[in-house]
Amino acid sequence: MVETGSGSSHVILIVDDDASSRDIARRCLSVEHEVVAVDSGARALEVLGAQSVDLVLLDVMLPQVGGYEICRQVKGADRGAYLPVILLTALGEAEDRIEGLRAGADDFLTKPFNRHELRLRVNTFLRLREQDRTIRSQIDQLKRLQELKDDLVALVAHDLRNPLAGIEGHLELLRLQLAAPDYPAIATRVEKLHASAIALRGVIDGILEVRLLEEQQLPLHLEATPMATVLGDASATVEGAGLTKDVEVRLSVASDLVGAIDRRLATRAIGNLLSNAVRHAPRGTSVELRGTEAAGMVVLEVSDRGEGVPDALRTDLFDKFRSSGADGGGERRGYGLGLYLVKLVAEAHGGTVSVADRDGGGTTFTLTLPVHGA
């Protein structure tokens, strides 16, 4: 037998085989709370398995399975939150209360109970349950913040490696050239080192820009910009990393292709795509960077011959701090804020970014930006 009454969002489960006592408790509590009343322990367990309950008012003297045993089962179940149980008992002996405590009961009310006392005790334990929920929620938030902090630290360490690799590569070449001075070549290396240092600062700036783009507080400086220049600048940011892996960036773009873009942000977004491609391209292969025009948009494609991106991971690939693992437990392919920034830049320009398999193996990322005059 199941009886219900409605009030607040709190749900009280009354378990009592005495119809009169059950009805008194239900009418007393249903003014403030939603009440479900049952006449047996078995039905109580069915209700607890089917819906969320905030407090159990449980008679000790139940037929078949007694209240102590039901209390043990309720308290023994993993419900992920504190569920208070108040025992209703006509027994006043200390041994009976000790047995109830052993079963996990939170409190006792002696039959016949005082209605005012019943409401007060129920509301007290409902407040404790709400406090437990708040604490659990705060703990979950702290865990998420800790995970975000760990992701951010990993991201910074991860993204700083590319410009640092460029600096290391050029320093090594510079060291070799200083052994037999070739001053024009040395000057070139110094310029490359300067470019890598600027890229290093750009990683830090990028973290701040993501936040501003998220809040739509970073104004775009749109101007007619030759895409060959932008793609060349973006390619230069990964030149050092490419040298260390023997990966060549091959650029293909029409000289008359002009975008209506924020040059700095577009360069950074394309650089992020190239950085991922170079990092995951097999040694000795090439990364293709191609710029074309279609439907009034600049279409930029960055293709590599790397391990690819599993289909299951593509739906949230451009989310913040996204990191995917290669199939078969291989190398993790990290994206952090890199692809997230690309998405934000694309959306700020009214464009898109997507990923697809490349014919013959590998991955192609496609970024669209507006064409000047379209």
C-alpha positions in Angstrom: 0.0 0.0 0.0 1.4 3.4 -1.1 -0.1 6.8 -0.1 1.2 10.1 -1.4 0.8 13.8 -0.5 2.5 16.8 -1.9 4.1 20.0 -0.4 7.7 21.1 -0.9 10.5 19.6 -3.0 11.6 17.5 0.0 10.3 13.9 -0.2 9.6 12.1 3.1 9.1 8.3 3.2 6.9 7.1 6.0 7.1 3.3 6.7 4.5 2.1 9.2 2.1 -0.8 9.1 -0.3 1.0 11.5 -2.7 2.9 9.2 -3.8 5.3 11.9 -0.2 6.2 12.9 0.8 6.4 9.2 -2.0 8.7 8.4 -1.3 11.1 11.3 2.4 11.4 10.3 1.4 11.9 6.6 -1.1 14.7 7.4 1.3 16.3 9.8 4.2 16.4 7.3 2.4 16.9 4.0 1.7 20.5 4.8 5.4 21.3 4.2 6.7 18.3 2.3 5.9 15.7 -0.3 5.1 12.5 1.5 5.1 8.9 0.4 3.6 6.5 2.9 3.9 2.6 2.8 3.0 -0.2 5.1 6.0 -2.5 4.8 9.7 -2.6 4.6 9.6 -4.4 1.2 7.5 -1.5 -0.2 9.9 1.0 1.3 12.9 -0.5 -0.4 10.9 -0.5 -3.7 10.3 3.3 -3.3 13.9 4.0 -2.4 15.0 2.1 -5.5 12.6 4.0 -7.8 12.9 7.6 -6.6 14.9 10.1 -4.6 13.9 10.4 -1.0 15.2 13.0 1.5 14.3 11.4 4.8 12.9 8.1 6.1 10.5 7.9 9.0 10.6 4.2 9.9 8.5 2.2 12.4 10.5 -0.4 14.3 7.7 -3.0 14.7 7.1 -3.9 11.1 5.8 -7.3 10.0 8.0 -9.8 8.2 11.2 -7.7 8.0 11.6 -5.5 11.1 12.5 -1.8 11.1 16.1 -2.4 12.4 16.9 -4.6 9.4 15.3 -2.2 7.0 17.3 0.6 8.6 20.5 -1.4 8.1 19.7 -2.0 4.4 18.8 1.7 3.8 22.0 2.8 5.5 24.1 0.1 3.9 23.1 1.1 0.3 25.4 3.5 -1.6 23.1 6.4 -2.4 25.9 8.9 -2.8 24.4 11.3 -0.2 23.4 11.4 3.4 19.9 9.9 3.9 18.6 10.5 7.5 16.5 7.7 9.1 14.3 8.5 12.1 12.9 5.4 13.9 9.4 5.4 15.3 9.2 3.1 18.3 7.0 2.4 21.3 10.0 0.7 22.9 11.7 2.8 25.5 14.5 0.6 26.7 18.1 1.6 26.3 18.9 -1.7 24.6 16.3 -1.0 21.9 17.8 2.4 21.2 21.3 0.9 21.1 20.1 -1.6 18.6 18.7 1.2 16.5 22.0 3.1 16.6 23.8 -0.1 15.6 21.4 -0.3 12.6 22.5 3.2 11.6 19.5 5.3 12.8 20.0 9.0 13.2 17.3 9.7 15.7 14.2 8.3 17.5 10.7 9.3 18.2 8.5 7.5 20.7 5.0 6.6 19.9 2.6 8.2 20.3 4.7 11.1 19.0 4.1 14.8 19.4 3.2 16.4 16.1 5.2 19.6 16.8 8.3 17.5 17.8 7.9 15.4 14.7 8.0 18.4 12.4 10.9 20.0 14.3 13.0 16.8 14.1 12.2 16.2 10.5 13.1 19.7 9.5 16.3 19.6 11.5 17.5 16.5 9.6 16.4 17.9 6.3 18.6 20.9 7.0 21.5 18.4 7.7 20.8 16.7 4.4 20.9 20.0 2.6 24.2 20.9 4.3 25.5 17.5 3.2 24.5 18.3 -0.4 26.1 21.7 -0.3 29.4 20.2 1.1 29.4 17.5 -1.6 28.7 20.1 -4.3 31.6 22.2 -3.0 33.9 19.2 -2.9 32.9 18.4 -6.5 33.6 22.0 -7.6 37.0 21.9 -5.8 37.8 18.7 -7.6 36.8 20.3 -11.0 38.9 23.4 -10.2 41.8 21.1 -9.3 41.5 19.3 -12.6 41.3 22.6 -14.5 44.4 23.8 -12.6 46.2 20.6 -13.5 45.1 20.9 -17.1 46.2 24.5 -17.3 49.6 23.7 -15.9 49.9 20.8 -18.3 48.7 23.1 -21.1 51.3 25.8 -20.4 54.1 23.2 -20.2 52.8 21.5 -23.3 52.4 24.6 -25.5 55.7 26.2 -24.3 57.6 23.2 -25.8 57.1 24.3 -29.4 58.7 27.7 -29.3 61.3 26.4 -26.9 62.1 23.6 -29.4 62.6 26.3 -32.0 64.9 28.2 -29.8 66.9 25.1 -29.0 67.1 24.1 -32.7 68.4 27.5 -33.8 70.8 27.7 -30.8 72.3 24.4 -31.8 72.7 25.6 -35.4 74.1 28.9 -34.2 76.7 27.0 -32.0 77.8 25.0 -35.0 78.1 28.1 -37.2 80.1 29.9 -34.6 82.8 27.2 -34.8 83.4 28.3 -38.4 81.9 31.8 -38.6 79.4 32.5 -41.4 78.1 35.9 -40.3 75.1 36.1 -42.7 73.9 32.7 -41.5 74.5 33.7 -37.9 72.4 36.8 -38.4 69.6 34.7 -39.8 69.7 32.4 -36.8 69.5 35.3 -34.4 66.4 36.5 -36.3 64.9 33.1 -36.0 65.7 33.0 -32.2 64.0 36.4 -31.9 60.9 35.0 -33.7 60.8 31.9 -31.4 61.0 34.2 -28.3 58.1 36.2 -29.7 56.2 33.0 -30.2 56.9 32.0 -26.6 55.4 35.2 -25.4 52.5 34.6 -27.8 51.6 31.4 -25.9 51.2 33.4 -22.7 49.2 36.1 -24.5 47.0 33.4 -26.0 45.9 32.2 -22.6 44.7 35.7 -21.7 43.1 36.1 -25.2 41.0 33.0 -24.8 39.4 34.5 -21.7 38.7 37.8 -23.5 37.3 36.0 -26.6 35.1 33.9 -24.3 33.6 37.0 -22.8 33.5 38.8 -26.2 35.7 41.5 -24.8 38.5 41.3 -27.3 37.8 43.6 -30.2 38.7 42.4 -33.7 40.9 44.7 -35.8 39.6 43.6 -39.2 41.6 44.6 -42.3 42.2 43.5 -45.8 45.1 41.1 -45.5 46.9 38.9 -48.1 46.5 35.4 -46.9 49.9 34.4 -48.3 51.5 36.8 -45.8 49.4 35.4 -42.9 50.2 31.8 -43.8 53.9 32.6 -44.2 54.0 34.2 -40.7 52.1 31.3 -39.2 54.5 28.8 -40.9 57.5 30.7 -39.4 56.3 30.1 -35.9 56.7 26.3 -36.3 59.9 26.3 -38.4 62.1 25.5 -35.5 59.9 22.6 -34.3 59.8 21.3 -37.9 63.6 21.4 -38.2 64.0 19.2 -35.0 61.6 16.6 -36.5 62.7 16.9 -40.1 59.1 17.9 -41.0 58.6 20.4 -43.8 55.6 22.8 -44.0 54.5 23.1 -47.6 52.5 26.2 -48.4 50.1 26.6 -51.2 48.0 29.8 -51.5 47.1 32.2 -54.3 48.8 35.5 -54.1 45.6 37.4 -54.7 43.6 35.7 -51.9 42.8 38.4 -49.4 40.9 37.9 -46.1 38.9 40.4 -44.0 40.6 39.3 -40.8 42.3 40.3 -37.6 45.8 39.4 -38.8 47.3 38.7 -35.4 44.5 36.4 -34.2 44.3 34.6 -37.5 48.0 34.0 -37.5 47.9 32.6 -34.0 44.9 30.3 -34.9 46.7 29.0 -38.1 49.9 28.6 -36.1 48.1 26.5 -33.5 46.8 24.2 -36.3 50.3 23.9 -37.8 51.8 23.3 -34.3 49.6 20.3 -33.7 50.2 19.0 -37.2 54.0 19.3 -36.9 53.9 17.7 -33.5 52.0 14.6 -34.7 53.5 14.3 -38.2 55.8 11.3 -38.6 59.5 12.2 -38.9 60.6 13.0 -42.4 57.0 13.7 -43.7 55.5 17.1 -44.6 52.6 19.2 -43.3 50.4 20.7 -46.1 49.0 24.3 -45.6 46.6 25.2 -48.4 44.6 28.4 -48.8 41.7 28.6 -51.3 38.4 30.5 -51.7 34.9 29.1 -51.6 31.5 30.6 -51.1 32.8 34.0 -50.1 35.1 32.5 -47.4 38.9 31.8 -47.2 39.3 28.1 -46.7 42.5 27.1 -45.0 43.4 23.4 -44.7 46.2 22.0 -42.5 46.9 18.3 -43.3 49.4 15.9 -41.7 50.1 12.1 -41.9 49.8 11.5 -38.2 47.8 9.0 -36.2 44.5 10.8 -36.8 41.6 11.6 -34.4 39.2 8.8 -33.4 35.6 9.5 -34.5 34.3 9.2 -30.9 36.5 12.2 -29.8 35.6 14.6 -32.6 32.4 16.0 -31.1 34.2 17.8 -28.3 37.6 18.1 -29.9 37.5 21.9 -29.9 36.4 22.2 -26.2 38.6 23.8 -23.6 41.4 21.6 -22.3 40.3 18.7 -24.6 42.9 15.9 -24.8 42.5 12.7 -26.7 44.3 9.4 -26.6 45.4 7.5 -29.6 43.7 4.2 -30.2 45.4 1.2 -28.6 46.7 3.1 -25.6 49.3 5.0 -27.7 50.6 8.6 -27.4 48.1 11.1 -26.0 47.3 13.8 -28.5 46.8 17.0 -26.4 45.0 20.1 -27.6 44.5 22.1 -24.4 43.6 25.7 -25.3 45.1 25.4 -28.8 42.1 24.2 -30.8 39.7 25.9 -28.4 41.4 29.2 -29.4 41.1 28.3 -33.0 37.4 27.8 -32.6 37.0 31.1 -30.7 38.9 33.0 -33.4 36.8 31.3 -36.2 33.5 32.1 -34.4 34.6 35.7 -33.7 35.1 36.1 -37.5 31.9 34.4 -38.4 33.8 31.3 -39.7 34.1 27.7 -38.7 36.7 25.0 -37.9 36.4 21.3 -38.4 38.4 18.1 -38.6 38.3 15.2 -41.1 40.3 12.1 -42.1 42.9 12.8 -44.8 42.9 10.5 -47.9 45.7 8.1 -47.6 46.0 8.5 -43.8 46.3 11.4 -41.4 44.1 14.4 -40.5 43.0 17.6 -42.1 41.8 20.6 -40.1 39.8 23.2 -42.0 39.5 26.8 -40.9 37.2 29.3 -42.7 37.5 33.0 -42.5 35.8 35.8 -44.4 37.1 37.0 -47.8 37.7 40.7 -48.2 35.0 42.3 -50.3 32.6 39.3 -50.1 
